[in-house]
């Protein structure tokens, strides 16, 4: 069986270029593309529709939308529409979002586990073409079904993935989702606890962790010049060390380094602060939490994530040569 591999896109490229990268990835045998909706920069749905309309085989996922800013019925209608455009090629990836961004746009997040459970449950039922009545704390539906006038009226094959990070959300994912989108900028060691929590949730409903698809976002900076590849990843790693120290510590980053970074960076960090803090981040830390370096080094790192439980790398390209990264993994990542 061939290695599974996917592409991850955020907002680093013009949308016209992103379409070309997705078409190239499809031609080179990539299984899927996942489009981010992480900041108030680029909506995920519009690029997904563009990718769906300009490709024929590659699967297309949201990596990830949040469960707060779209009504559950609207989420279901949106993904049914995408499935109309690319039947059986759409993944619904959804996450719990975060503060302070949510608070800044007027969203008060509370009881995140219950909110996610209600949204995933009702979206799935609607995509199954059920007529749904649901009286929840976050979702209220009164005799609702998707009103399909044109197109297929049968249940839709749109797997639901949760972008989980914390242990409780990970366990919930094992219980209610088809898959998990494992986070990036973590070490393979992080996957051990993720697998354990997914197993806890899966057991609640008579499944195992191996019934849950586990694609993983992996920052990938590849260049034939090793130093250039590492420097391209160092800035992103440095920012994450400052913003998410608890996750970095869980991945094996030393407290000493985290303390040094925190003394240089204040938030929001200036460009000058980030550049200064980058000098503190050694190559081994960059390579601990990213797939960075030569093509051979990047492949070796991806193999570590796969051995730790991931089922498919979702490669987030850093640097200018996205096609080099696609070419590097076009034949898989096996030795």
NUNU-432275 format. One record per residue: residue in three letters; x, y, z of N, C-alpha, C, O in turn. Coordinates in steps of 0.001 Angstrom, whole numbers, padded with zeros to 6 digits, always signed. Layout:
residues N
ALAXYZXYZXYZXYZ/...
//
This chain:
residues 335
UNK+000845-001202+000000+000000+000000+000000+000882+001255+000000+001830+001354+000779/UNK+000565+002199-000869+001364+003420-000979+001197+004296+000258+000148+004297+000904/UNK+002255+005039+000572+002185+005983+001682+001155+007066+001383+001087+007584+000268/UNK+000360+007399+002388-000572+008512+002268+000182+009814+002543+001041+009861+003423/UNK-000134+010854+001802+000489+012154+002035-000469+013245+001575-001170+013086+000577/UNK-000493+014370+002320-001420+015464+002025-000699+016801+002110+000382+016902+002690/UNK-001299+017811+001532-000774+019173+001498-001607+020058+002412-002823+019891+002508/UNK-000947+021007+003089-001630+021970+003959-001356+023370+003451-000206+023724+003190/UNK-002402+024170+003307-002242+025550+002862-002912+026494+003846-004004+026222+004345/UNK-002235+027621+004122-002835+028660+004957-003126+029873+004083-004062+029860+003284/UNK-002327+030913+004236-002583+032137+003478-001285+032753+002954-001236+033944+002649/UNK-000231+031933+002851+001074+032451+002458+001191+032712+000960+002125+033375+000508/UNK+000232+032184+000192+000322+032299-001259-000956+032907-001824-002030+032728-001250/UNK-000852+033627-002950-002071+034066-003633-002947+032857-003944-002435+031773-004226/UNK-004249+033037-003894-005161+031919-004105-004968+031291-005490-005125+030081-005650/UNK-004631+032104-006477-004389+031559-007817-003192+030610-007809-003201+029595-008505/UNK-002155+030940-007017-001004+030050-006896-001381+028791-006117-000946+027690-006455/UNK-002196+028963-005069-002609+027813-004271-003333+026779-005122-003121+025578-004959/UNK-004181+027240-006024-004892+026320-006922-003891+025515-007750-004050+024307-007928/UNK-002868+026187-008249-001847+025495-009049-001084+024480-008210-000759+023398-008697/UNK-000790+024818-006945-000091+023869-006068-000950+022636-005810-000443+021514-005782/UNK-002246+022845-005622-003137+021713-005379-003216+020825-006620-003195+019599-006513/UNK-003306+021436-007779-003332+020654-009014-002028+019871-009186-002040+018722-009629/UNK-000914+020495-008835+000380+019823-008940+000458+018657-007954+000936+017575-008295/UNK-000023+018892-006712-000033+017825-005716-000905+016660-006176-000545+015499-005983/UNK-002039+016965-006777-002903+015906-007310-002176+015110-008387-002223+013880-008386/UNK-001510+015794-009297-000776+015118-010361+000343+014237-009811+000700+013225-010415/UNK+000898+014632-008654+002020+013902-008066+001561+012853-007062+002382+012258-006364/UNK+000255+012623-006985-000246+011510-006197-000620+011821-004764-000874+010897-003991/UNK-000664+013094-004377-001076+013434-003014-002540+013043-002800-003361+013151-003711/UNK-002854+012590-001593-004206+012130-001277-005179+013276-001044-006342+013200-001441/UNK-004702+014342-000397-005633+015389+000042-004925+016722+000163-003697+016793+000218/UNK-005727+017781+000204-005273+019114+000597-006188+019595+001712-007406+019435+001642/UNK-005588+020186+002740-006343+020751+003856-006095+022257+003882-004950+022707+003908/UNK-007175+023026+003874-007089+024482+003862-007365+025037+005251-008385+024725+005866/UNK-006453+025858+005735-006589+026449+007068-007626+027563+007087-007932+028187+006071/UNK-008154+027785+008288-008939+028979+008576-008563+029414+009998-009407+029471+010892/UNK-007292+029714+010175-006779+029879+011533-006879+031303+012044-007111+031516+013234/UNK-006709+032274+011175-006753+033670+011589-007765+034409+010727-008340+033830+009806/UNK-007984+035674+011020-008924+036454+010212-008213+036963+008958-008071+038165+008735/UNK-007780+036007+008161-007062+036331+006933-007741+035680+005734-008147+036355+004788/UNK-007857+034358+005793-008447+033644+004660-009476+032638+005154-009156+031750+005945/UNK-010704+032780+004688-011759+031820+004934-011380+030488+004286-010733+030477+003238/UNK-011776+029362+004895-011433+028059+004334-012349+027637+003198-011913+026943+002280/UNK-013619+028046+003245-014614+027472+002329-014392+027912+000884-014504+027103-000037/UNK-014081+029171+000686-013885+029659-000688-012713+028946-001367-012878+028469-002490/UNK-011526+028852-000731-010461+028079-001374-010836+026620-001595-010496+026048-002630/UNK-011535+026006-000635-011956+024616-000821-012808+024460-002074-012632+023509-002834/UNK-013725+025389-002287-014567+025343-003480-013726+025515-004747-013962+024853-005758/UNK-012747+026408-004675-011873+026615-005835-011081+025348-006139-010944+024958-007298/UNK-010561+024707-005095-009804+023466-005307-010719+022367-005868-010339+021624-006773/UNK-011926+022286-005308-012864+021256-005751-013222+021422-007222-013376+020440-007948/UNK-013354+022672-007654-013788+022950-009023-012676+022784-010049-012944+022707-011248/UNK-011428+022729-009587-010300+022711-010531-009472+021437-010432-008377+021360-010990/UNK-009997+020426-009715-009325+019131-009597-010360+018026-009833-011556+018293-009945/UNK-009876+016784-009906-010808+015682-010166-010682+014517-009188-011597+013699-009099/UNK-009579+014418-008455-009363+013254-007608-009031+013585-006157-009532+012929-005243/UNK-008200+014585-005938-007671+014882-004616-008798+015223-003640-009761+015898-004006/UNK-008673+014759-002408-009673+015079-001379-009365+016447-000786-008220+016898-000807/UNK-010407+017111-000251-010290+018508+000166-010921+018663+001537-012105+018383+001723/UNK-010112+019117+002505-010605+019243+003867-010421+020643+004425-009547+021393+003990/UNK-011262+020981+005397-011084+022236+006144-010185+021929+007325-010451+021016+008107/UNK-009099+022716+007443-008126+022357+008471-007743+023502+009403-006595+023942+009340/UNK-008618+024011+010258-010013+023623+010459-010869+024892+010595-010364+025958+010946/UNK-012191+024753+010307-013128+025813+010664-013438+025680+012156-013074+024682+012778/UNK-014109+026685+012733-014453+026585+014151-015949+026328+014325-016732+026521+013396/UNK-016331+025899+015502-017725+025521+015755-018521+026642+016414-019581+026386+016986/UNK-018032+027878+016346-018709+028990+017019-019320+030000+016062-020377+030556+016358/UNK-018693+030250+014937-019118+031367+014088-020084+030966+012981-020640+031829+012301/UNK-020289+029663+012796-021280+029200+011826-022302+028328+012548-021931+027439+013315/UNK-023553+028571+012310-024624+027734+012835-024434+026293+012343-023968+026077+011224/UNK-024796+025306+013180-024604+023906+012808-025319+023566+011501-024783+022821+010680/UNK-026515+024100+011303-027246+023835+010064-026541+024462+008866-026547+023892+007775/UNK-025939+025622+009060-025195+026273+007980-023943+025471+007651-023594+025326+006480/UNK-023260+024946+008674-022094+024091+008425-022506+022896+007568-021838+022567+006587/UNK-023601+022252+007942-024066+021081+007183-024400+021461+005745-024027+020747+004814/UNK-025097+022573+005556-025459+023007+004204-024217+023344+003384-024155+023046+002191/UNK-023233+023964+004025-021993+024328+003338-021269+023087+002845-020808+023051+001704/UNK-021165+022076+003686-020411+020885+003287-021214+020001+002337-020625+019270+001541/UNK-022520+020051+002402-023321+019384+001383-023081+020051+000030-022982+019369-000990/UNK-022990+021372+000018-022740+022099-001226-021365+021744-001792-021225+021527-002996/UNK-020350+021684-000927-019020+021284-001381-019041+019857-001931-018373+019549-002918/UNK-019812+019002-001285-019926+017617-001764-020643+017563-003114-020353+016688-003929/UNK-021565+018477-003358-022182+018576-004683-021126+018891-005739-021201+018421-006874/UNK-020144+019697-005343-019098+020121-006267-018053+019029-006481-017508+018892-007577/UNK-017775+018250-005430-016738+017213-005506-017201+016021-004675-016782+015854-003530/UNK-018051+015209-005247-018691+014122-004500-017679+013165-003895-016757+012700-004565/UNK-017873+012882-002608-017042+011927-001866-015579+012352-001772-014699+011520-001549/UNK-015322+013656-001944-013940+014154-001832-013781+015210-000741-012735+015853-000658/UNK-014794+015398+000092-014780+016498+001052-014650+015969+002478-015338+015026+002870/UNK-013748+016599+003250-013626+016350+004678-014066+017604+005432-013704+018717+005051/UNK-014842+017428+006496-015214+018547+007371-014328+018509+008599-014545+017708+009508/UNK-013328+019377+008623-012452+019519+009787-012917+020701+010617-013113+021799+010095/UNK-013092+020474+011919-013669+021502+012785-012919+021540+014109-012515+020502+014633/UNK-012734+022744+014648-012023+022909+015910-012728+023878+016829-013731+024491+016462/UNK-012190+024010+018033-012849+024793+019077-012423+026255+019099-012879+027013+019956/UNK-011553+026668+018170-011048+028042+018095-010264+028389+019340-009914+027495+020111/UNK-009972+029679+019564-009204+030042+020749-009399+031522+021056-009829+032314+020217/UNK-009060+031854+022300-009000+033249+022722-007532+033694+022722-006646+032857+022893/UNK-007254+034992+022535-008211+036102+022589-008943+036400+021282-009789+037293+021246/UNK-008633+035670+020210-009266+036000+018926-010782+035920+019010-011480+036824+018552/UNK-011298+034837+019597-012752+034683+019683-013381+035849+020447-014383+036416+020010/UNK-012789+036200+021587-013330+037281+022410-013303+038615+021667-014204+039438+021832/UNK-012276+038828+020855-012148+040088+020136-013251+040290+019095-013556+041425+018728/UNK-013845+039199+018623-014924+039328+017634-016286+039036+018262-017260+038780+017555/UNK-016345+039075+019587-017632+038996+020264-018135+037608+020571-019310+037440+020898/UNK-017263+036586+020474-017657+035206+020756-017200+034831+022163-016014+034926+022478/UNK-018131+034407+023004-017784+033921+024339-017803+032398+024310-018863+031778+024222/UNK-016628+031812+024385-016515+030361+024356-016700+029811+025768-016105+030317+026719/UNK-017521+028782+025899-017726+028147+027194-018124+026695+026959-018714+026362+025931/UNK-017804+025851+027903-018157+024436+027822-017825+023880+026433-018684+023360+025722/UNK-016554+024012+026081-016115+023668+024724-016429+022231+024335-016755+021964+023178/UNK-016336+021305+025278-016586+019902+024947-018055+019682+024576-018358+019004+023594/UNK-018956+020256+025360-020378+020112+025068-020726+020792+023753-021481+020245+022950/UNK-020182+021974+023531-020464+022691+022286-020013+021871+021081-020733+021778+020087/UNK-018832+021280+021167-018332+020475+020050-019193+019232+019855-019510+018875+018720/UNK-019571+018578+020930-020400+017381+020825-021721+017707+020122-022149+016969+019235/UNK-022366+018809+020515-023657+019156+019921-023519+019477+018443-024344+019051+017635/UNK-022483+020224+018081-022315+020610+016677-021995+019393+015817-022613+019198+014771/UNK-021046+018580+016242-020674+017407+015441-021864+016454+015294-022118+015931+014209/UNK-022583+016235+016387-023734+015325+016347-024784+015788+015356-025281+014987+014563/UNK-025129+017059+015387-026204+017555+014524-025747+017722+013080-026519+017456+012158/UNK-024516+018154+012867-024012+018263+011489-024012+016891+010825-024422+016754+009673/UNK-023553+015879+011552-023546+014536+010976-024961+014069+010631-025185+013511+009556/UNK-025895+014291+011520-027267+013853+011265-027871+014576+010049-028575+013972+009240/UNK-027584+015856+009940-028103+016604+008792-027475+016120+007486-028165+015993+006475/UNK-026159+015848+007507-025505+015334+006305-025967+013923+005977-025871+013482+004832/UNK-026471+013215+006987-027075+011906+006746-028487+012031+006173-029168+011035+005930/UNK-028907+013279+005965-030200+013608+005366-031357+013266+006299-032445+012903+005851/UNK-031109+013387+007599-032167+013186+008580-032918+014490+008811-032385+015575+008580/UNK-034148+014372+009265-034907+015526+009758-034637+015599+011267-034925+014655+012003/UNK-034080+016728+011717-033503+016785+013057-034237+017783+013952-034459+018935+013580/UNK-034598+017316+015113-035024+018187+016215-034035+017980+017343-033790+016849+017761/UNK-033467+019069+017836-032400+018968+018844-032485+020177+019768-032427+021319+019313/UNK-032621+019924+021050-032709+021003+022040-031486+020942+022936-031523+020355+024018/UNK-030405+021550+022479-029173+021555+023247-028902+022912+023862-029707+023836+023744/UNK-027764+023020+024519-027366+024303+025094-026824+025239+024019-026990+026456+024101/UNK-026177+024660+023013-025542+025467+021968-026211+025306+020610-026101+026193+019764/UNK-026893+024210+020389-027565+023948+019120-029034+023701+019387-029399+022845+020193/UNK-029871+024459+018703-031324+024257+018789-031865+024128+017360-031772+025055+016555/UNK-032419+022974+017077-033008+022726+015766-034424+022210+015960-034660+021316+016772/UNK-035359+022773+015218-036761+022374+015323-037229+021852+013972-037578+022625+013079/UNK-037233+020519+013834-037740+019875+012627-037014+020394+011385-037636+020911+010457/UNK-035683+020247+011387-034838+020807+010327-034247+019689+009482-033797+018670+010005/UNK-034252+019890+008179-033493+019021+007282-032924+019871+006158-033419+020966+005889/UNK-031884+019367+005502-031303+020076+004373-032247+019953+003182-032611+018847+002785/UNK-032634+021072+002624-033663+021123+001588-033002+021033+000213-032726+022044-000432/UNK-032758+019801-000213-032062+019586-001479-033064+019629-002632-033912+018748-002772/UNK-032947+020670-003452-033819+020810-004616-033159+020169-005836-033784+019395-006563/UNK-031890+020504-006045-031129+019935-007149-029966+019137-006555-029405+019516-005526/UNK-029618+018054-007197-028502+017262-006709-028961+016014-005987-030147+015684-005975/UNK-028000+015320-005383-028247+014026-004754-028982+014185-003425-028594+014996-002584/UNK-030007+013431-003251-030806+013527-002038-030412+012484-000999-030929+012507+000118/UNK-029511+011573-001342-029114+010524-000420-028138+011065+000637-027619+012171+000483/UNK-027884+010296+001709-026888+010705+002715-025539+010975+002060-025161+010329+001083/UNK-024818+011951+002627-023533+012359+002052-022367+011749+002829-022396+011635+004055/UNK-021356+011367+002082-020146+010800+002660-019152+011930+002920-018233+012155+002132/UNK-019348+012637+004035-018458+013735+004434-017928+013416+005836-018575+013760+006824/UNK-016766+012765+005940-016211+012444+007255-015934+013714+008067-015538+014742+007517/UNK-016147+013626+009378-015936+014763+010273-014689+014522+011112-014570+013516+011812/UNK-013768+015467+011022-012509+015428+011769-012504+016577+012776-012980+017670+012469/UNK-011972+016338+013968-011843+017397+014967-010365+017752+015117-009517+016876+015287/UNK-010076+019029+015053-008725+019509+015317-008545+019641+016819-008794+020704+017390/UNK-008115+018570+017455-008023+018509+018917-006576+018670+019362-005652+018218+018686/UNK-006391+019323+020517-005058+019456+021110-005052+018968+022557-004216+018145+022928/UNK-005984+019473+023382-006040+019094+024788-006530+017672+024988-007182+017113+024106/UNK-006223+017074+026143-006574+015670+026370-008070+015391+026372-008490+014357+025852/UNK-008886+016268+026934-010330+016017+026984-010957+016110+025601-011823+015307+025252/UNK-010518+017096+024808-011036+017196+023439-010555+016016+022601-011266+015550+021710/UNK-009349+015535+022888-008833+014378+022167-009684+013145+022463-010007+012377+021557/UNK-010045+012957+023733-010888+011814+024096-012263+011927+023450-012804+010937+022958/UNK-012830+013131+023449-014124+013332+022791-014026+012992+021308-014940+012392+020743/UNK-012931+013371+020688-012725+013072+019272-012752+011570+019025-013371+011102+018069/UNK-012080+010817+019891-012093+009367+019751-013483+008788+019844-013772+007744+019258/UNK-014354+009472+020589-015715+008992+020777-016642+009357+019623-017420+008511+019182/UNK-016584+010605+019115-017643+011078+018226-017203+011366+016800-018058+011538+015931/UNK-015901+011427+016520-015459+011862+015188-014980+010697+014338-014692+009613+014845/UNK-014901+010939+013047-014320+009968+012123-012800+010031+012155-012118+009050+011858/UNK-012284+011195+012520-010842+011353+012548-010440+012541+013386-011276+013342+013804/UNK-009142+012643+013625-008556+013770+014335-007534+014415+013422-006818+013721+012700/UNK-007459+015745+013447-006355+016446+012804-005359+016771+013912-005558+017714+014678/UNK-004285+015983+013992-003274+016193+015025-002495+017469+014740-002274+017835+013586/UNK-002089+018129+015800-001501+019463+015681-000080+019421+015131+000576+018380+015103/UNK+000369+020599+014694+001752+020738+014251+002596+021417+015325+002093+021840+016366/UNK+003901+021509+015037+004874+022063+015981+004813+021349+017332+004910+021964+018394/UNK+004651+020053+017248+004804+019182+018407+005816+018112+018009+006039+017869+016823/UNK+006418+017484+018997+007348+016401+018704+006574+015102+018539+005425+015010+018972/UNK+007180+014104+017925+006509+012798+017850+006117+012262+019227+005147+011514+019350/UNK+006866+012641+020254+006552+012204+021625+005149+012631+022036+004470+011909+022766/UNK+004712+013795+021577+003374+014302+021903+002292+013315+021473+001253+013203+022124/UNK+002540+012600+020373+001527+011690+019840+001198+010545+020790+000109+009976+020721/UNK+002132+010202+021678+001874+009100+022614+000664+009406+023486-000222+008566+023644/UNK+000628+010616+024055-000512+010982+024908-001778+011165+024072-002874+010844+024530/UNK-001634+011677+022852-002802+011835+021973-003427+010474+021671-004648+010327+021720/UNK-002610+009502+021368-003117+008159+021076-003845+007574+022281-004890+006940+022136/UNK-003288+007790+023466-003910+007252+024687-005277+007874+024919-006222+007176+025287/UNK-005389+009191+024705-006674+009863+024925-007695+009470+023853-008873+009286+024162/UNK-007264+009343+022621-008172+008889+021564-008715+007504+021894-009890+007222+021661/UNK-007865+006649+022432-008285+005292+022793-009336+005317+023891-010280+004528+023864/UNK-009179+006220+024861-010170+006340+025942-011543+006668+025359-012544+006051+025721/UNK-011579+007639+024459-012858+008018+023855-013419+006935+022965-014621+006670+022984/UNK-012560+006308+022186-013026+005271+021265-013662+004109+022024-014666+003550+021583/UNK-013083+003752+023155-013603+002628+023941-015023+002891+024442-015791+001949+024641/UNK-015378+004152+024647-016727+004480+025129-017806+004002+024168-018936+003739+024578/UNK-017461+003892+022901-018462+003514+021896-018081+002225+021178-018539+001961+020066/UNK-017243+001430+021823-016914+000120+021272-015941+000133+020114-015915-000804+019317/UNK-015129+001193+020006-014130+001262+018947-012734+001185+019577-012597+001080+020795/UNK-011709+001240+018731-010340+001391+019198-009741+002619+018505-010330+003173+017577/UNK-008579+003025+018966-007917+004183+018370-007630+003950+016886-007504+004904+016118/UNK-007528+002686+016488-007207+002390+015091-008422+002505+014175-008298+002394+012955/UNK-009592+002729+014763-010780+003035+013965-010869+004527+013652-011728+004950+012879/UNK-009989+005317+014245-009976+006775+014071-008845+007148+013124-007690+006806+013376/UNK-009163+007843+012036-008112+008339+011145-007337+009432+011874-007929+010236+012595/UNK-005991+009469+011689-005157+010370+012486-004151+011138+011619-002949+011050+011868/UNK-004608+011887+010610-003664+012719+009863-003058+013789+010762-003693+014237+011717/UNK-001849+014191+010459-001149+015148+011334-000508+016269+010533+000205+016031+009558/UNK-000778+017500+010964-000103+018654+010398+001381+018581+010748+001744+018367+011905/UNK+002230+018759+009743+003677+018732+009951+004287+019904+009200+004187+019987+007975/UNK+004917+020808+009935+005643+021897+009291+006818+021296+008539+007601+020533+009105/UNK+006940+021638+007270+007971+021039+006425+008742+022132+005692+008196+022847+004852/UNK+010015+022240+006030+010897+023186+005358+012019+022388+004714+012945+021940+005390/UNK+011927+022216+003410+012881+021361+002703+013685+022175+001700+013141+022999+000965/UNK+014985+021929+001686+015863+022597+000733+017123+021736+000607+017535+021081+001564/UNK+017710+021744-000548+018969+021010-000699+020068+021673+000129+021057+021028+000477/UNK+019899+022954+000443+020786+023672+001366+020190+023541+002767+019201+024200+003089/UNK+020791+022693+003596+020243+022385+004916+020069+023633+005780+019041+023795+006437/UNK+021059+024504+005782+020989+025712+006598+019843+026617+006193+019170+027199+007044/UNK+019625+026733+004903+018523+027553+004405+017183+026985+004850+016281+027736+005221/UNK+017051+025664+004815+015802+025018+005230+015529+025251+006712+014401+025557+007098/UNK+016558+025108+007541+016378+025288+008978+016038+026741+009313+015186+027001+010162/UNK+016700+027677+008650+016406+029085+008917+014995+029460+008504+014381+030325+009130/UNK+014466+028823+007456+013105+029116+007017+012079+028691+008062+011015+029298+008174/UNK+012401+027639+008834+011482+027152+009864+011693+027818+011210+010793+027819+012050/UNK+012859+028379+011422+013221+028876+012761+012302+030000+013242+011984+030072+014430/UNK+011877+030867+012341+011034+031989+012755+009696+031501+013294+009241+031949+014346/UNK+009065+030575+012564+007782+030037+013015+007950+029300+014341+007127+029450+015243/UNK+009001+028514+014460+009267+027783+015709+009456+028751+016869+008933+028527+017960/UNK+010195+029816+016637+010456+030802+017692+009164+031433+018191+008962+031570+019398/UNK+008296+031813+017272+007020+032408+017671+006182+031425+018476+005534+031807+019450/UNK+006196+030171+018073+005401+029173+018769+005967+028878+020158+005212+028636+021100/UNK+007289+028897+020284+007916+028702+021596+007454+029773+022580+007285+029507+023769/UNK+007253+030984+022070+006797+032072+022926+005305+032027+023206+004872+032380+024303/UNK+004508+031597+022226+003051+031647+022348+002458+030412+023019+001445+030511+023712/UNK+003079+029252+022821+002515+027983+023308+003550+027208+024128+003856+026062+023799/UNK+004092+027812+025186+005170+027133+025927+004739+025820+026558+005557+024911+026694/UNK+003452+025695+026954+003000+024455+027587+003043+023278+026610+003390+022159+026988/UNK+002689+023543+025355+002749+022482+024351+004206+022158+024028+004570+020996+023845/UNK+005031+023197+023962+006444+022983+023680+007107+022156+024782+007925+021281+024497/UNK+006760+022429+026021+007327+021671+027141+006910+020209+027050+007712+019310+027301/UNK+005641+019975+026687+005146+018602+026555+005849+017857+025426+005891+016627+025417/UNK+006398+018605+024478+007100+017984+023362+008564+017732+023670+009266+017108+022873/UNK+009039+018214+024827+010413+017946+025225+011347+019127+025149+012553+018964+025339/UNK+010823+020333+024872+011659+021533+024874+011994+021890+026318+011124+021841+027187/UNK+013247+022250+026576+013686+022520+027943+013048+023787+028501+012804+024747+027771/UNK+012781+023775+029797+012229+024956+030460+013206+026121+030387+012802+027281+030310/UNK+014482+025803+030411+015503+026850+030340+015385+027658+029051+015451+028887+029070/UNK+015210+026953+027925+015060+027655+026650+013762+028445+026612+013744+029578+026130/UNK+012674+027863+027113+011391+028564+027136+011489+029839+027959+010922+030865+027582/UNK+012206+029786+029083+012383+030976+029928+013188+032045+029191+012874+033232+029274/UNK+014218+031623+028475+015030+032583+027712+014191+033273+026642+014273+034488+026466/UNK+013393+032497+025937+012546+033059+024890+011557+034059+025488+011345+035134+024927/UNK+010950+033704+026631+009936+034572+027243+010524+035904+027697+009804+036897+027805/UNK+011820+035930+027962+012455+037181+028376+012682+038125+027195+012813+039335+027376/UNK+012727+037569+025996+012963+038379+024799+011651+038787+024130+011523+039904+023630/UNK+010675+037871+024124+009425+038115+023419+008339+038606+024366+008114+038017+025423/UNK+007674+039675+023987+006422+040078+024629+005352+040059+023543+005671+040167+022360/UNK+004076+039922+023936+003025+039775+022930+002078+040954+022938+001636+041381+024005/UNK+001751+041500+021752+002221+041018+020444+003688+041361+020219+004118+042481+020497/UNK+004450+040408+019720+005891+040574+019551+006198+041421+018324+005523+041327+017298/UNK+007219+042241+018449+007671+043022+017304+008572+042150+016427+009081+041121+016871/UNK+008756+042571+015195+009628+041837+014283+011055+041780+014836+011745+040770+014704/UNK+011484+042886+015459+012836+042933+016020+012991+041930+017163+014028+041278+017282/UNK+011961+041805+018001+012015+040830+019095+012102+039410+018560+012880+038598+019061/UNK+011302+039112+017541+011304+037766+016968+012679+037440+016384+013201+036343+016581/UNK+013255+038396+015668+014564+038157+015070+015620+037925+016143+016517+037100+015966/UNK+015517+038646+017251+016473+038473+018355+016280+037118+019026+017251+036430+019342/UNK+015034+036742+019238+014751+035461+019888+015166+034282+019020+015537+033230+019540/UNK+015108+034446+017708+015503+033364+016795+016944+032914+017034+017281+031750+016817/UNK+017786+033835+017479+019190+033503+017725+019355+032497+018861+020385+031832+018969/UNK+018324+032392+019710+018385+031492+020867+017957+030069+020532+018179+029152+021323/UNK+017349+029879+019376+016732+028583+019051+017711+027739+018239+018000+028072+017089/UNK+018220+026661+018814+019208+025825+018114+018569+024931+017059+017360+024703+017061/UNK+019403+024436+016170+018920+023585+015083+018176+022366+015604+017171+021965+015016/UNK+018649+021763+016704+018022+020524+017158+016600+020752+017638+015766+019852+017533/UNK+016300+021945+018167+014929+022245+018578+014049+022440+017338+012907+021981+017310/UNK+014575+023116+016318+013828+023264+015066+013476+021890+014510+012347+021664+014074/UNK+014433+020980+014524+014202+019660+013947+013409+018744+014877+012888+017719+014436/UNK+013313+019103+016159+012514+018311+017089+011028+018403+016763+010299+017419+016887/UNK+010577+019596+016343+009137+019814+016191+008721+020150+014761+007570+020516+014524/UNK+009642+020030+013808+009320+020218+012395+010075+019181+011565+011016+018545+012040/UNK+009646+019029+010330+010399+018241+009360+011184+019237+008513+010686+019729+007500/UNK+012395+019526+008928+013189+020569+008269+014586+020061+007963+015175+019300+008730/UNK+015106+020504+006811+016446+020116+006407+016457+019664+004967+015686+020154+004141/UNK+017336+018726+004672+017423+018170+003323+016214+017273+003061+015508+016902+003999/UNK+015965+016919+001794+014862+015993+001526+014937+014711+002350+013915+014235+002842/UNK+016125+014150+002503+016268+012913+003280+015923+013142+004747+015270+012303+005367/UNK+016354+014271+005309+016044+014570+006712+014548+014771+006916+013989+014298+007906/UNK+013898+015464+005996+012455+015708+006117+011679+014387+006061+010740+014185+006832/UNK+012063+013506+005167+011391+012214+005081+011583+011413+006359+010650+010772+006843/UNK+012794+011451+006907+013076+010703+008129+012224+011216+009286+011740+010428+010099/UNK+012040+012530+009363+011239+013098+010449+009774+012709+010299+009117+012376+011285/UNK+009266+012747+009094+007875+012340+008868+007682+010883+009282+006645+010531+009845/UNK+008672+010035+009008+008560+008641+009432+008425+008537+010950+007724+007655+011447/UNK+009088+009427+011691+008961+009418+013153+007521+009703+013580+006995+009032+014468/UNK+006881+010693+012956+005482+011003+013293+004569+009823+012963+003632+009531+013705/UNK+004843+009155+011859+004009+008025+011470+004181+006864+012436+003206+006205+012796/UNK+005408+006610+012856+005635+005538+013833+004977+005850+015166+004638+004939+015921/UNK+004794+007138+015463+004191+007557+016733+002669+007606+016675+002030+007970+017662/UNK+002069+007244+015527+000615+007126+015499-000109+007885+014416-001290+007623+014187/UNK+000541+008817+013734-000122+009536+012646-000376+008582+011483+000400+007653+011258/UNK-001452+008808+010750-001783+007951+009609-001439+008594+008270-001268+007897+007271/UNK-001339+009929+008248-001059+010638+007000-000461+011996+007334-001110+012776+008032/UNK+000744+012319+006871+001277+013660+007118+000542+014689+006264+000325+014481+005070/UNK+000163+015805+006896-000407+016945+006173+000691+018003+006173+000884+018700+007169/UNK+001398+018123+005076+002645+018872+005027+002401+020357+004779+001793+020755+003785/UNK+002897+021166+005723+002762+022618+005683+004066+023180+005124+005067+023224+005840/UNK+004079+023613+003854+005337+024021+003236+005802+025397+003686+005050+026371+003634/UNK+007048+025462+004126+007708+026735+004381+008758+026944+003291+009252+025983+002700/UNK+009086+028183+003036+010036+028464+001969+009324+028701+000651+008109+028541+000537/UNK+010104+029083-000332+009527+029519-001605+009209+028367-002558+008340+028495-003420/UNK+009914+027236-002405+009798+026180-003413+008814+025097-002948+009217+024036-002469/UNK+007527+025388-003101+006496+024439-002672+006561+023168-003523+006321+022067-003027/UNK+006884+023330-004796+006941+022152-005666+008056+021203-005259+007912+019990-005415/UNK+009168+021723-004741+010228+020846-004257+009714+019981-003114+010008+018787-003051/UNK+008942+020588-002204+008400+019795-001103+007447+018722-001628+007493+017575-001185/UNK+006587+019099-002570+005650+018134-003141+006427+017006-003831+006105+015831-003659/UNK+007445+017368-004608+008242+016361-005302+008959+015445-004318+009083+014245-004559/UNK+009432+016015-003203+010159+015226-002202+009301+014088-001665+009800+012992-001409/UNK+008005+014355-001497+007119+013365-000884+006192+012670-001888+005330+011880-001503/UNK+006376+012970-003166+005463+012406-004171+005510+010883-004201+004507+010236-004503/UNK+006649+010318-003896+006741+008862-003870+006552+008275-002495+006843+007099-002276/UNK+006065+009078-001557+005916+008640-000170+007128+009048+000653+007929+009882+000231/UNK+007249+008457+001818+008338+008846+002729+009111+007643+003236+009934+007758+004145/UNK+008842+006495+002646+009563+005298+003068+011024+005377+002598+011354+006106+001662/UNK+011875+004616+003266+013283+004610+002901+013478+003823+001606+014603+003698+001124/
//
